[in-house]
């Protein structure tokens, strides 16, 4: 009898574990294929194919993408689902047309040329009617979402065999926006970040039965040695009083363009004390690159992107990124500051950079640069796990709360409301380090009223691993290992001393120059006076 109870207990535990593990997403071992004609959107620099590739890792173990021109017969049968996107011209690849018509697993067609499979086939009852440039709103889950952009939408007719998941209107007529029939899903047009309807429909497409809880991170943005530490401390004290865990996006050095001096965090003991207090109050530091400065035109240095030429950095990417990351981590660690994640400054970094960062950090945050040729960022409504470019990626998608923009508070609420159509969403919000507490309090209370969980990286498993440096977090604890003999503080102190000497030299030279100018003026004046005296005689 005793053994019987034991086996029953084991069975209950196994069932519980299975249910918990399947709570977030259904079968995560799926494999999806993306078929496209062009990676970039025709009218802009956004690369929807790259964006979709990362997004699908929320629901898949593997994702592949292939240009329509390179498609070979039977290739689609290796995948559990297929997505067709960015098709501009009529499809001439007969192998693909045959395979997609015969495919029995789920298909999601995005945008143009759906007629290429609807018109020749009797498999589906819906039909293509044309295009409309007058669509101004979409409806989804009893919500009306106004569209900001004016795009061309494809119009399909429905039948009793179709299921309309979302509709769109032009002011007079209503059409299907997201429609489903048998194994075919179709969305008329997908504009990144505009309404997140497509992203939520993936839950149905992949048959997700249960979703994780909605979550959000709060991030204090652009913190560096030039930051007002009094304001920074006030924000930390407030968030701590509200039991709100938060992130601090830290750049450990700041370059003063006027005199080209580099301010490192180890020179500002009060700044370090505030950061240490922030960690004690629940703040988690995110390494936001190594240097931070603005040029004469007040353009922020993107550090991992050549913004002037709008191209990837010309340096050896691997060596350059590793050197910057190591320098940033060492100066933080040696001042008892422990970053647990990485953020590319202004989200500007290409795929090579993401891949390099993935070697060192378990967690990245921010906006996603989806284009390797031009700077263009987008955002996800989900946390991305184990993708091509990330171990874990926490998306920022709500905007920035700041004092200068009076509408920023309302805009963040609107963005959160827009995001709320997504089941199991992950949200990210930035606040400037000088934000007024009243404005911040309004947003924090709004988040609490909507029962959204705050993300606390300390309580999750994160790691930073590069050379001798190892930082790990779990269950609120942070473990650190590093080689103290590789300290860079000595070199910093030397360079700081040299900077001080240089400043003194500049002052002395300036003073001597001033004295010489005064002396020269006096000499000229007295010479003129003497000349006048000689003339009078």
NUKENU-689169 format. One record per residue (C-alpha): residue in three letters; x, y, z. Coordinates in pm, whole numbers, padded with zeros to 5 digits, always signed. Example, Ala and Ser with C-alpha at 12.3 -4.5 7.8 and 13.67 -1.06 7.14 Angstrom:
<recs>
ALA+01230-00450+00780
SER+01367-00106+00714
</recs>
This chain:
<recs>
UNK+00000+00000+00000
UNK+00286+00228+00088
UNK+00454+00165-00249
UNK+00127+00232-00428
UNK+00100+00575-00266
UNK+00461+00643-00360
UNK+00399+00567-00729
UNK+00082+00776-00729
UNK+00281+01068-00586
UNK+00547+01029-00855
UNK+00282+01031-01127
UNK+00122+01347-00984
UNK+00460+01522-00973
UNK+00542+01423-01332
UNK+00203+01546-01454
UNK+00251+01874-01263
UNK+00596+01928-01413
UNK+00463+01859-01759
UNK+00180+02107-01715
UNK+00412+02377-01581
UNK+00662+02327-01862
UNK+00386+02349-02123
UNK+00227+02654-01963
UNK+00416+02909-02170
UNK+00389+02764-02517
UNK+00268+02448-02683
UNK+00500+02228-02890
UNK+00819+02438-02901
UNK+01001+02176-03112
UNK+00839+02302-03431
UNK+01026+02424-03737
UNK+00907+02706-03965
UNK+01012+02820-04312
UNK+01000+03179-04439
UNK+00970+03220-04817
UNK+01030+03571-04955
UNK+01108+03759-05274
UNK+01274+04062-05112
UNK+01409+04092-04757
UNK+01344+04464-04731
UNK+01007+04629-04752
UNK+00967+04795-05088
UNK+00902+05147-04957
UNK+01146+05163-04662
UNK+01463+05023-04509
UNK+01286+04790-04267
UNK+01379+04426-04310
UNK+01062+04237-04227
UNK+01218+03901-04309
UNK+01490+03942-04045
UNK+01229+04065-03796
UNK+00996+03772-03868
UNK+01286+03526-03845
UNK+01359+03629-03484
UNK+00990+03659-03391
UNK+00908+03303-03492
UNK+01155+03164-03236
UNK+00891+03245-02976
UNK+00696+02949-03116
UNK+00963+02738-03287
UNK+01285+02558-03214
UNK+01419+02624-03564
UNK+01347+02886-03829
UNK+01484+02900-04183
UNK+01437+03153-04460
UNK+01475+03107-04834
UNK+01447+03334-05135
UNK+01162+03230-05363
UNK+01400+03219-05657
UNK+01611+02951-05484
UNK+01322+02729-05378
UNK+01347+02364-05490
UNK+01069+02108-05521
UNK+00973+01930-05199
UNK+01172+02159-04966
UNK+00860+02282-04788
UNK+00785+01932-04661
UNK+01074+01957-04414
UNK+00882+02213-04206
UNK+00582+02224-03975
UNK+00461+02559-04111
UNK+00545+02810-04380
UNK+00526+03190-04399
UNK+00517+03380-04729
UNK+00615+03747-04716
UNK+00735+04041-04929
UNK+00618+03904-05263
UNK+00602+04186-05517
UNK+00568+04016-05854
UNK+00361+03722-05972
UNK+00516+03392-05860
UNK+00682+03210-06150
UNK+00846+02931-05949
UNK+00629+02634-06050
UNK+00788+02403-05791
UNK+00683+02636-05510
UNK+00332+02688-05649
UNK+00278+02313-05675
UNK+00417+02244-05326
UNK+00225+02521-05151
UNK-00102+02407-05312
UNK-00040+02051-05197
UNK+00086+02146-04849
UNK-00140+02022-04567
UNK+00028+02194-04270
UNK-00032+02553-04166
UNK+00043+02836-04409
UNK+00052+03206-04317
UNK+00046+03438-04617
UNK+00141+03800-04547
UNK+00039+04069-04793
UNK+00072+04056-05171
UNK+00012+03791-05438
UNK-00224+03565-05243
UNK-00421+03547-05569
UNK-00141+03331-05714
UNK-00266+03035-05510
UNK-00635+03128-05475
UNK-00728+03173-05842
UNK-00588+02848-05993
UNK-00700+02631-05701
UNK-01039+02512-05578
UNK-00892+02428-05239
UNK-01010+02757-05081
UNK-01341+02940-05119
UNK-01214+03292-05042
UNK-01115+03505-05340
UNK-00898+03807-05416
UNK-01089+04131-05493
UNK-00817+04392-05534
UNK-00643+04662-05331
UNK-00749+04960-05121
UNK-00550+05267-05019
UNK-00830+05402-04798
UNK-00812+05171-04496
UNK-00793+05379-04177
UNK-00875+05140-03891
UNK-00879+04774-03791
UNK-01094+04585-03542
UNK-00965+04305-03321
UNK-01106+04152-03003
UNK-01366+04428-02965
UNK-01096+04695-03003
UNK-01082+04958-03272
UNK-00725+05053-03365
UNK-00668+05363-03578
UNK-00389+05330-03833
UNK-00121+05598-03848
UNK+00040+05492-04177
UNK-00131+05499-04516
UNK-00054+05168-04683
UNK-00204+04964-04962
UNK-00422+04679-04831
UNK-00527+04365-05014
UNK-00899+04288-05008
UNK-01038+03933-04996
UNK-01396+03809-04995
UNK-01509+03568-04727
UNK-01754+03279-04731
UNK-01927+03054-04482
UNK-01616+02835-04484
UNK-01386+03115-04366
UNK-01319+03249-04019
UNK-01257+03622-03993
UNK-01021+03695-03704
UNK-00992+04069-03765
UNK-01155+04327-03992
UNK-01055+04660-04148
UNK-01258+04960-04262
UNK-01219+05250-04503
UNK-01493+05460-04347
UNK-01770+05301-04550
UNK-01695+04934-04604
UNK-01564+04656-04382
UNK-01331+04383-04513
UNK-01139+04088-04367
UNK-00801+04191-04229
UNK-00695+03853-04085
UNK-00881+03559-04231
UNK-00852+03183-04200
UNK-00972+02893-04408
UNK-00861+02534-04350
UNK-00481+02544-04314
UNK-00440+02893-04466
UNK-00407+03210-04259
UNK-00392+03544-04438
UNK-00323+03902-04325
UNK-00387+04185-04567
UNK-00088+04395-04465
UNK+00170+04387-04184
UNK+00330+04706-04062
UNK+00586+04646-03785
UNK+00472+04768-03445
UNK+00151+04930-03562
UNK-00108+04706-03397
UNK+00047+04366-03300
UNK-00258+04181-03436
UNK-00046+03956-03655
UNK+00180+03872-03361
UNK-00114+03772-03141
UNK-00273+03564-03418
UNK+00038+03345-03406
UNK-00101+03202-03081
UNK-00389+03055-03281
UNK-00171+02962-03575
UNK+00063+02759-03352
UNK-00225+02634-03135
UNK-00098+02780-02809
UNK-00338+02677-02534
UNK-00185+02864-02240
UNK+00016+03183-02225
UNK+00260+03312-01971
UNK+00167+03616-01764
UNK+00209+03962-01913
UNK+00529+04130-01792
UNK+00713+04461-01813
UNK+01055+04607-01738
UNK+01128+04962-01629
UNK+01464+05096-01746
UNK+01641+05418-01646
UNK+01799+05521-01975
UNK+02133+05683-02066
UNK+02302+05673-01725
UNK+02670+05774-01739
UNK+02928+05964-01527
UNK+02776+06292-01648
UNK+02429+06206-01509
UNK+02272+06413-01231
UNK+02321+06170-00939
UNK+02074+06352-00713
UNK+01790+06297-00962
UNK+01906+05941-01027
UNK+01902+05867-00656
UNK+01551+06012-00618
UNK+01418+05784-00893
UNK+01580+05480-00733
UNK+01438+05570-00391
UNK+01090+05608-00538
UNK+01096+05275-00726
UNK+01231+05102-00416
UNK+00947+05250-00208
UNK+00700+05105-00460
UNK+00868+04760-00454
UNK+00934+04791-00826
UNK+01245+04614-00965
UNK+01411+04810-01245
UNK+01703+04828-01487
UNK+01974+05091-01523
UNK+02124+05127-01869
UNK+02482+05225-01780
UNK+02761+05359-01999
UNK+03071+05369-01772
UNK+03255+05649-01957
UNK+03155+05984-02100
UNK+03352+06201-02343
UNK+03330+06578-02307
UNK+03348+06708-02664
UNK+03452+07061-02563
UNK+03785+06960-02411
UNK+03789+06597-02529
UNK+03837+06472-02174
UNK+03709+06125-02093
UNK+03513+06097-01770
UNK+03529+05745-01629
UNK+03299+05629-01352
UNK+03589+05547-01116
UNK+03669+05921-01095
UNK+03326+05998-00951
UNK+03294+05826-00612
UNK+02949+05974-00547
UNK+02825+05835-00878
UNK+02956+05490-00786
UNK+02792+05508-00441
UNK+02456+05585-00603
UNK+02494+05290-00841
UNK+02583+05062-00551
UNK+02277+05184-00362
UNK+02066+05123-00673
UNK+02180+04761-00679
UNK+02086+04725-00311
UNK+01741+04869-00386
UNK+01663+04618-00659
UNK+01812+04789-00962
UNK+01994+04572-01216
UNK+02271+04727-01426
UNK+02265+04677-01803
UNK+02590+04748-01988
UNK+02505+05008-02252
UNK+02834+04995-02438
UNK+03154+05149-02305
UNK+03160+05514-02417
UNK+02897+05784-02446
UNK+02933+06125-02608
UNK+02776+06370-02849
UNK+02952+06532-03143
UNK+02938+06899-03241
UNK+02604+06845-03413
UNK+02473+06682-03094
UNK+02442+06342-03260
UNK+02484+06056-03014
UNK+02775+05826-03078
UNK+02624+05486-03154
UNK+02952+05304-03075
UNK+02862+04984-03264
UNK+02733+05150-03581
UNK+02879+05409-03822
UNK+02586+05649-03806
UNK+02746+05919-04024
UNK+02774+05680-04318
UNK+02481+05467-04200
UNK+02681+05147-04237
UNK+02820+04876-04007
UNK+03140+04965-03820
UNK+03449+04914-04036
UNK+03655+04776-03748
UNK+03716+04406-03699
UNK+03374+04340-03540
UNK+03481+04054-03314
UNK+03790+04224-03170
UNK+03626+04565-03145
UNK+03316+04443-02959
UNK+03516+04216-02729
UNK+03750+04501-02633
UNK+03463+04741-02561
UNK+03269+04483-02361
UNK+03575+04382-02157
UNK+03664+04743-02080
UNK+03309+04820-01973
UNK+03276+04511-01755
UNK+03614+04550-01584
UNK+03559+04912-01483
UNK+03214+04816-01350
UNK+03328+04508-01158
UNK+03625+04685-00999
UNK+03380+04937-00857
UNK+03140+04667-00730
UNK+02890+04718-01011
UNK+02764+04396-01171
UNK+02593+04415-01514
UNK+02359+04126-01593
UNK+02256+04219-01948
UNK+02362+04417-02255
UNK+02204+04693-02460
UNK+02349+04831-02783
UNK+02354+05214-02765
UNK+02043+05340-02948
UNK+01982+04981-03056
UNK+02235+05028-03335
UNK+02425+04709-03415
UNK+02418+04460-03704
UNK+02373+04082-03703
UNK+02747+04020-03668
UNK+02743+04236-03357
UNK+02441+04057-03211
UNK+02607+03722-03273
UNK+02923+03837-03094
UNK+02729+03974-02797
UNK+02539+03644-02776
UNK+02870+03472-02690
UNK+02912+03684-02376
UNK+02563+03773-02248
UNK+02265+03551-02175
UNK+02034+03853-02195
UNK+02004+04153-02425
UNK+01743+04427-02414
UNK+01620+04720-02623
UNK+01500+04775-02976
UNK+01596+04534-03254
UNK+01795+04657-03554
UNK+01645+04442-03827
UNK+01855+04577-04116
UNK+02224+04501-04166
UNK+02271+04765-04436
UNK+02091+05067-04288
UNK+01991+05175-03939
UNK+01629+05070-03885
UNK+01491+04939-03556
UNK+01171+04758-03470
UNK+01025+04591-03164
UNK+00867+04264-03061
UNK+00570+04210-02828
UNK+00728+03892-02689
UNK+01047+03791-02512
UNK+01264+03611-02767
UNK+01433+03287-02658
UNK+01717+03091-02821
UNK+01699+03254-03161
UNK+01966+03299-03427
UNK+02085+03624-03267
UNK+01987+03601-02900
UNK+01990+03372-02601
UNK+01723+03594-02444
UNK+01602+03927-02580
UNK+01375+04155-02374
UNK+01203+04398-02614
UNK+01155+04767-02548
UNK+00829+04869-02714
UNK+00647+05141-02516
UNK+00864+05446-02580
UNK+01042+05688-02346
UNK+00891+05876-02051
UNK+01046+06223-02035
UNK+00976+06571-01901
UNK+01013+06758-02230
UNK+00731+06574-02406
UNK+00404+06650-02228
UNK+00228+06376-02423
UNK+00480+06101-02342
UNK+00277+05974-02044
UNK-00041+05943-02250
UNK+00149+05793-02543
UNK+00296+05520-02322
UNK-00051+05432-02194
UNK-00178+05413-02552
UNK+00114+05193-02656
UNK+00050+04962-02361
UNK-00318+04943-02452
UNK-00221+04858-02811
UNK+00018+04590-02686
UNK-00249+04441-02461
UNK-00414+04260-02755
UNK-00118+04018-02743
UNK-00157+03717-02517
UNK+00149+03667-02297
UNK+00318+03993-02403
UNK+00646+04131-02274
UNK+00671+04510-02249
UNK+00963+04748-02201
UNK+00963+05113-02095
UNK+01248+05366-02072
UNK+01257+05667-01841
UNK+01511+05947-01851
UNK+01730+05990-01540
UNK+01584+06336-01475
UNK+01218+06231-01490
UNK+00979+06401-01250
UNK+00857+06164-00981
UNK+00494+06266-01034
UNK+00510+06160-01400
UNK+00680+05834-01310
UNK+00429+05762-01034
UNK+00138+05802-01278
UNK+00285+05535-01506
UNK+00380+05297-01223
UNK+00030+05310-01075
UNK-00121+05256-01421
UNK+00091+04943-01465
UNK-00009+04813-01120
UNK-00376+04883-01189
UNK-00348+04661-01499
UNK-00192+04377-01295
UNK+00122+04353-01507
UNK+00417+04175-01348
UNK+00747+04362-01320
UNK+01052+04181-01456
UNK+01326+04125-01198
UNK+01642+03996-01366
UNK+01802+03918-01029
UNK+01544+03645-00970
UNK+01602+03489-01311
UNK+01897+03292-01444
UNK+02131+03531-01625
UNK+02499+03512-01700
UNK+02787+03719-01834
UNK+03091+03519-01944
UNK+03397+03659-02119
UNK+03761+03560-02061
UNK+03819+03554-01683
UNK+03493+03734-01600
UNK+03188+03538-01487
UNK+02871+03699-01345
UNK+02565+03488-01268
UNK+02229+03564-01113
UNK+01963+03333-00975
UNK+01694+03363-00708
UNK+01800+03717-00622
UNK+02170+03636-00574
UNK+02464+03745-00788
UNK+02784+03540-00808
UNK+03105+03694-00942
UNK+03439+03551-01048
UNK+03722+03740-01219
UNK+04099+03772-01225
UNK+04196+04073-01012
UNK+04545+04077-01164
UNK+04391+04203-01489
UNK+04269+04524-01326
UNK+04253+04827-01554
UNK+04225+05078-01269
UNK+04601+05136-01263
UNK+04602+05225-01630
UNK+04294+05439-01578
UNK+04455+05623-01288
UNK+04763+05681-01498
UNK+04558+05813-01787
UNK+04350+06021-01546
UNK+04668+06164-01395
UNK+04791+06244-01743
UNK+04458+06415-01812
UNK+04496+06623-01498
UNK+04852+06720-01597
UNK+04724+06804-01944
UNK+04451+07023-01791
UNK+04710+07202-01576
UNK+04933+07252-01879
UNK+04638+07391-02074
UNK+04563+07636-01790
UNK+04926+07746-01764
UNK+04957+07788-02140
UNK+04631+07982-02144
UNK+04749+08208-01861
UNK+05088+08272-02024
UNK+04917+08346-02355
UNK+04686+08592-02180
UNK+04981+08768-02009
UNK+05167+08793-02340
UNK+04864+08942-02513
UNK+04821+09198-02231
UNK+05192+09280-02242
UNK+05177+09324-02620
UNK+04877+09557-02591
UNK+05054+09764-02322
UNK+05368+09777-02534
UNK+05174+09902-02840
UNK+04984+10160-02634
UNK+05299+10301-02470
UNK+05482+10306-02800
UNK+05197+10504-02953
UNK+05201+10745-02658
UNK+05577+10799-02696
UNK+05534+10852-03068
UNK+05272+11121-03004
UNK+05503+11295-02756
UNK+05784+11300-03013
UNK+05551+11449-03276
UNK+05443+11733-03045
UNK+05808+11836-02994
</recs>
